[in-house]
């Protein structure tokens, strides 16, 4: 009787422990798993990057503070750092997005240009605000930005050279002239006068 009772107690304890272990694994491990997965981002990264392109393209890099980013992009400070690492990290992502979304289509359009006047108009009317600011402001002090800017401008020059059958040096001069018109607000008088001078290239 005593042995039977003892075995009953042991078996009951074993079953209880097994039940508790299952309960622990079912309840607590699932909670740990959910915590390990992390919270879903409360923002659309693509929208934030596109908004950053506009923000950095309209202001000097040093004129954009972390508070500005938080306010204008609608991203919590911690989320910004977790996703992009720093303001510079977000800037580089925004610059590369600008090059992909705005400069690459320009290069593709320039490849189909039939004359210098068309190439001039395409460059002068493109949305290149961030590229221009990056070239004059960040490229001189940031090697990574300088490399991105140089590659983008070289692509524009090459597209013009290939489309018009001219040297890359002459194409670069045409690009520089077009960017100058863009910086001055693309006044029609300047564009018209320069286009007339470019007639021999047609």
Long-range contacts (C-beta under 8 A, 24 or more apart in sequence): 41-79, 41-83, 42-76, 42-79, 43-73, 43-74, 43-75, 43-79, 45-83, 48-73, 48-74, 48-75, 49-90, 49-93, 49-94, 49-97, 50-97, 50-101, 52-90, 52-91, 52-93, 52-94, 53-94, 53-95, 53-97, 53-98, 53-101, 53-102, 53-130, 55-94, 56-91, 56-94, 56-95, 56-130, 56-133, 57-98, 57-127, 57-129, 57-130, 57-133, 58-129, 60-133, 60-137, 61-91, 61-133, 61-137, 61-138, 88-142, 91-138, 91-145, 92-144, 92-145, 92-148, 94-130, 95-130, 95-131, 95-134, 95-145, 95-148, 96-148, 98-130, 98-131, 99-131, 99-148, 99-152, 102-126, 102-127, 102-128, 102-130, 102-131, 103-128, 103-131, 103-152, 103-155, 103-156, 104-155, 106-156, 107-155, 107-156, 107-159, 108-159, 110-156, 110-159, 110-160, 110-163, 111-159, 111-162, 111-163, 112-163, 113-159, 113-160, 113-163, 113-164, 114-163, 115-164, 115-198, 115-201, 115-202, 116-164, 116-174, 116-195, 116-198, 116-201, 116-202, 117-195, 117-198, 117-202, 119-160, 119-163, 119-164, 119-174, 119-178, 120-174, 120-177, 120-178, 120-181, 120-191, 120-194, 120-195, 120-198, 121-191, 121-195, 122-178, 123-156, 123-174, 123-175, 123-178, 123-179, 123-182, 124-178, 124-179, 124-181, 124-182, 124-186, 124-191, 125-182, 125-186, 126-182, 128-179, 128-182, 132-179, 132-182, 132-183, 164-201, 166-201, 170-201, 174-198, 174-201
